[in-house]
Each structure stands twice: as structure tokens, then as C-alpha cells.
Amino acid sequence: MDAKLLEKLDALPTEPGVYLMKDRRGQVIYVGKAINLRSRVRSYFNRTGDTRVFVSLLDQLLGDLETVLVSNEKEALLLENELIKKHRPRFNVLLKDDKQFISLRLDRTQPYPRLEVVRKYERDGARYFGPYSSAGAIRETLRVVNRFFRLRTCTDHVLANRKRPCLLHQIGRCPAPCVYPVPQEDYHRSVDEVVMFLEGKAGELVEGLRLRMKRAAQELKFEEAARIRDQLSAIERSLERQKVATTDFKDQDVFAFHREGDRILFYVLWVRQGRLNGGQAFPFGSQEFPDEELIASFVNLYYDQGSFVPEEVLLPLELEDGTGGLEALLTERKGERVRVLVPKRGEKLDLVKMAAKNAEQAFVERRRTKDETDTVLSRLQQRLGLRNFPRRMECFDISHFQGSAIVASQVAVTDGDTDKSRYRKYKIKTLEKQDDFASMYEVISRRLKKGLEDNDLPDLLVIDGGKGQLASAHAAMKDVGVDSVDVVGLAKSRDLEVFDRDAESARSPERIFVVGRKDPIVLSQNSAEMFMLTRMRDEAHRFAITFQKQVLRKSRVRSALEDIPGVGETRRKQLLRHFGSLKRVGDASIEELAEVVGPAMAERVHAGLHGHPEEDAEDPVREASLDDAHEPVGEKTQGGSPPGAA
């Protein structure tokens, strides 16, 4: 080991803090926290018989070591979290931004509250229910609530501006508080019942509904009694499926993990009001550090993503520095006492064992899926003659609208799964008119230059297009000085000329162009390799079109503001400063606009922005024109769902 590094190890402080391990190139490869920095860091070099690969190679890997001192363990946890997100070290547990879960939000301070689907928990006084592990689970819950509890589903903007009842009122699923004077006490009674249903309080809810049903029957309100009867039946069926996990009816998150070598899978089991509410698996690779460090780091990152913080957090093992710092941090985030426990017996230990069993099962399934994905990627490498194993792939697509508003998209796939943290959107800066080849050259150049700066290059670039687009991408690679990345072009199928009038129209297969090869490669159209490439290409197309619509919508709103008589630069700035964005100006009501520019001008602005139906973002004619504006080689393919291994 380098002499300067040995001196640093000898001079490490004994205070709490964070340490950053760097490799020979200066890249941060691991971030950790400790109550005693000297004891923790030196332990990696003093352990005898430690068989972990990372520890055995640490002398060769480690090039430098930095430490940051803090006052206590809670501050160390916060700093560790920020540094992990900043440096994204290869040996740390990394949670992607799209790991946030779906929850239901209910703001009872509103006159007529509604259930909203959200992905982030905030301390705003509203009630949050969940999380739900899948869209299917939350759809089923919303189906029951919307059908039998009759809360509004429209947004606050629609509620304030609607002039007549919608279809949901006509079919009996909403009392239409947007139009009719619905008594708030009656509406809030339904809100209270929704809260009891979502909390799993079956006894109290069912008893109250039965009393209301009997009272309605006694008053000869048979239609209302029948509606409550159906509501009771649906609620009882739904609550029967919820298994009671504990008898103390608390909100709990239960953590466990399963590990084989450097691959580890964490599992979070959600218990709400004593009932199992679902769970989620988090797999990671290249994890050589001790279990105690990894579980503490994972829990810290998990709650930093905006996840709901329960009353209790159950862990499978004691942390090396104890649970005090983590408990203080979670208590601060929740705003009330949170207990972090490592159960030894009873119901809580049974929950940890249940989570561990789920972790093991998910690990086995993940390993089987990964093996299948590796097989597909290996076949893809062989068929296309790639130098690199295509573990990390990126696909690029160019889109324009009638030669203007030229944009590009970058979607990424890692190990066969979408990697949305590496999705990117590009506005073409060097061109004013349509030129797909020059646009592709610019985008690939910008991507590779950034990749060289950040040491972040993919294994394979997939270009949406044929020989022309591929040649432009390859020229950009040569000019930037990148020759370690493979690149291919994926051309869509197209209609072929058929001379027999009675014959059905024929289509060419999807073709793959490779640099230095004259003829395209045609894979089996039903193969897993082709499926992976085309789904990635379709996702890039969808992402580009979505971005293009946003650009056009903003430009149209800005243009509409400039065309309104009396709205000059000062008023435009006032509107944008008040509402925060062009979209919110377009969505504002006359009353909201009047607060900024006065009643008369507000009516003029509202009429100017909403007087042209062709500017409606949901107008089918406009949607079709935008979709048809994308004209790469071959025929347009509709956007698909995220790519993945077959």
C-alpha cells in the first residue's frame, strides 16, 4: 500500500464521520459512516481469514481515502446518504429514483376531499395510505372506493370550474359537489368511512353501515338501503383478503435480506394497522461489505426516497453502530416517535422471518430471470458480432414536427431492465431545419463527450434508423475519440412493392445494420433478442414524442400570450412569475388570472388561450398529427411498454 495512504490510516480520528474510499484514478468506490472512524476503517485491513473478494483486493484497489467529521451518528447518516447519491460508488447499495411506491393521499382539510395517487410522502397534514406494490393493487382499492363510497375523482381545477354534472354523477358514483350544494357533513361521513376502510377497521365500519342500512329501510328509503347493502358486501369481501399480522395494530416496515456472495436482495414487508399490505424486493450486485453496513445504508436510502415512515421499523440484525442514530433520523423525518427494533421473539420476530422467506424466494426467482437474460444478451452479442457483452444499452431516436421542434431521446437498459435514471432528453441546438443525420451526429457527440467526462459509457448504442443514421453516429464516435463502444442501427419494417394485384401487401422484416457490413442482419422476428431491441426502440420513440409534445405545447402557449392584445412583456412576466410555468397559466381559471392582471384582462387572456380547439392537448386530430410527424427510415411504430428480457 502507498506510504501516504498508510500514514492516513494511522492518523484517522476517533470521532464520528463519513469515509470515502477512492481507487487509483480518484473515483469514489465506497462511502461509509462510522461512530469511530479509526476503528471502522482499520477493521478492513486487520481482519484475518476474511474471504470477501473486495477485502482481499483492497490493497490494490484503494488509491486514496478521505474523511469528513460530523457531530453525531444522525449527521453521519445524512451525509453518507448525500455522498452516495452524489458519487454513486460501485460498491454501495444504490436505490434508483424510480423505486418510489404508489400511495393514496387524502387531504381532509378540503371542503370535499378526494383520493389522489402519489409517489412521494410529504409532511403536509394529509393522510397517506399504502404503499401499494403494484398499479393493479391500487386500482382494485380505488375501484371499491369510487364505486361504493362516492368521493369525487376530479381535480380541484375541474371542481371549481365545472358547470354541469359529469358521467360519474349520472351513474351514481359521485354526488357532484362541483355543481350541487352537497352538505359537507354528509360528504365527510363518506370520507370517514373511506379512512376506516383503508385502515382495515372492519368492525367499526361494518357496524356503522349496518345501522345506516336498517335506518334507511325503516324510513322506507329502499334504494338507499340496497346501495348500502351492496357497499357492505363489497367491503366485507375486500377486508377478508387482508391477513392480520399483529395484534397491536401498528404501522410497521419489516426489513430482511438474502445474500449469496456479492449478490444481495433486500425485502421490505409493509404492515399497516396490523394487516399485511404487500412488499417489495430490491436486488443488488457487487456488494462486498458487511451485512450490518449494507442494511443500515439501505434503510437510510429507502426512506430518503420519500417513502412513508411507519411507527416501527423492524430489522433482521443488530447494526454495528446501534440503532440510535437511525431512530433519531426517522423520528425527525416523520415528526413523531419512530422505534427501530431488532426483535428476538414473538409476533415481530415472526414478521422478520416472513420477510426473510420472501427475500429468499425473490432471490431465487431473480437469479433464474437473470440467467435467462444473460443467455439472451449472449446470443445477441454472438449474432451481431459485438465486441462487448451488451449489459448496458442505450437507444437514440430523433423526432420533429413538420421540420421544426427537433428533439431527441435517449433510453437505457441495464441487464434487460429499463434504467430510467439514465434516460435523457435533448433539444437539437445546431440545426433550425430538419436533418435526421446531422441531428443524430449532434446527439451522439454530446452523449459521448459527457460519458468521457463522467467515465460513464454504455456497452452498445442502438440507433433508430438505417445506414444513414448509423453512419452519422459512427462519425460522431470517431470525432469524439470513442472506439470502445459498439453501435448498430435498427431499421423498422416497411411495405414492399407487390406486382401481383391479387397478392396481399408484403412487409420487410426488422433489420439491423452493423458498421463495416454491407447487408443488414435479420434476426428471427419472434426471438427474444429481437423483442428486446424493438421494445427498447419503441420506448425511445415514445419518450421522444412525449418530449416533443411538451416543447410544442409550451411554444404554443407562449405564442398565444404574445398574440393577445394588451399583453406585453411586463404582463407576461407577471403571469409566469405568479403561476410558475406556461402550463399553469393555460390551466388557470378567469378568477385566478384576475388576481394578477385584473378582471377585464383576465377574460381576454382566458379567451385567447382557450378559444382555439386545435390547441387542446387532448384533441385527437392534434395527437395524430404529432405522432405522424416522426419520419425516420421505414414506417412508424407505436410506442411500447418498457423493454425487458423475454
Steps between C-alpha positions, in 0.01 A plus 500: 500500500614854427698658787280813504191284529652308790567831674135597452387172656724558800374857542126427472291679767284317754202734457181416304497578131494376142784341303542492121713229342646588158671289239829577321321732255339705775151355452298447819432126531343485847345738753446394859422654839626414846479615859874437526670558167836354601351178631271447202745570217792313655276196552506438124875445515526320835249218446661157467334227298263744326416334167309786339639585157496873560698479824766278340544752216474812713877555507506510118170687451538772759679809376388764749282549805307807613311559822240757602441555871150565639351550844295182541373184332186665362706760315723218371197320359380814322842577354555137393169508316584821314848381400365167372249680280768741379781253418298180436787273615523155339515312832210679673134410501339737247127564490374630168265798486215293354482277811242726662173324571141587430296628794159658550473852637192648669497865608216530751543876534327554164123557489458199270813280524599245237743209486813576299763256374844630599856368498650705780408541864508858626438654840208717386229400746329259259439130565703247300401138447727234360741446348361275228748276322321503164263705291260205504473506880427871512248474213306236692491720810391806302234295322334412830533852639370677188209263454368474855619805695424758230784748545579740218780400261542829311785744563460820701512704178214301347304518827520879499409548132252229403154625401308173478530152656726244338429139404603367843213690660257363244595140583482566873869503591541867595262746674635779271613758757637693204144600404255414779503625862599169658495528884857477621402294804355230273806504274741485793312202640596318181857624545508354854378167363772503233763556769368207704497280188857589404617447859337155506263584788242244395293477817438870548429562132268202449305572817442862397386402152257240633340757728462739204349223287241412767415865555450555125274193478293617798457839329389316182808620307545166335728616218745649750478186715577282197800719411638467855440123487711470184762723659512274806541189288789647299677631810473167685642313200791744474581497872490119515803488268710705742689270735549613860872497575520649852263571785628848590370657173805716426655621176822305450768451234680167529843463337683178415754384243641195325863491391717274286854627454502857373132487394245611756125556492319713758129450562263749665176364644229761563264462795229764542271506801607145582417364152735387225491754222758362255875514450777573254837347410820696430783301336860620488831365374869565576437539873807387693452690824359362830127436539470750787636784285285414199171474689558835674589670172202344320245605764638854498475528120158333495337765718687781329309410181183643656357172630243508778666476843305264731485484879739206516786374283602138555852391402642146467826566686674741733681786329869540568449855635161428657156627399504831689611718212259342252215530749571870558517567124170323425331672795605836357370409153165377629447774756416253778666211683623213283638183657769294325498147643685173452241249633611187682165328559125522446293643215765749391759224455243303298465801269877520449508127418214551252691783332815283487305219335369742238854631445631148435216422259548827311876436481445157344253640245732789423794266446299292256387811312855639494633174357237517227586864427872424482423225249305743280775762521763240419308392188461865400875555533572193291247571223605864456873437544531749788831548680332580833247300695194732463418531869443876471319616186374842395262576213466838323213639296453831313156662475369819336172669412480612138874564500503707821509431874778246445568293813669173585461235768736263676362196681715252687482130585721329757497120523180489295307744724424866437739735678305825523772673697692511169212622282583834336321757281679720247408815313693528176709818527695521175214462248197708413364270229445127491809287439479160665863415426646825638266478801621150578862613467441782752322282755753217493786750524347666806425166667851360449678819607301497822570129540874556469487774764302285745666167406150373415484330160255226399591168341271543197335793321182417308408761238142525378550502124687344214841546338486881494428544870753230588770671290432832676528336843822322403649826368418667832672219689815535289510879540452481878764228525289211632574160349418271793121512453303286254235667283224358280206643307149356530281565196126451520309266274350657187258422220644317201387548144273217387439468126223241527179698555332204665782446749485648847741781580833373631725651765872478553630373833665719762865537394817567698788687337856454626799723423723350230237254377318567172187288550277530809464221754150356528425327828200279553213746545361301794832451678570636846796699366284678242229556756748673733633730227163599354345570841795724582464678165124547554566638848746752352235602244237546774739702714595727208139564398402580860781754528413649163139556610622682810721726290220578253247560777728752672578679176129521413407643839783755475392589146136530611600740779697715259204518259249625760442877464611692807728225635849636478832388643417631849169316527653180360767512770236567766300196392802271484636623832163447672407159354852362464468348152333545162288190555353639822413826326307299243324297772404802713139612535378855432480568874861386551621711206308801633711497816802585284380712207152615601152376396481654151845387392443158662200436275703607198793273594273203575316544169828533312640178652186289481327632192676266256396133523797389292727596789333256737765248604245221497354576158523177295581683176797676661619177664495323164691780330771491763540124477522515123768769515772248586643379171816290532586227250214256456151506645396641835474262793277577794666554839513192718543408859845502660743248352609193685615144461252259347 
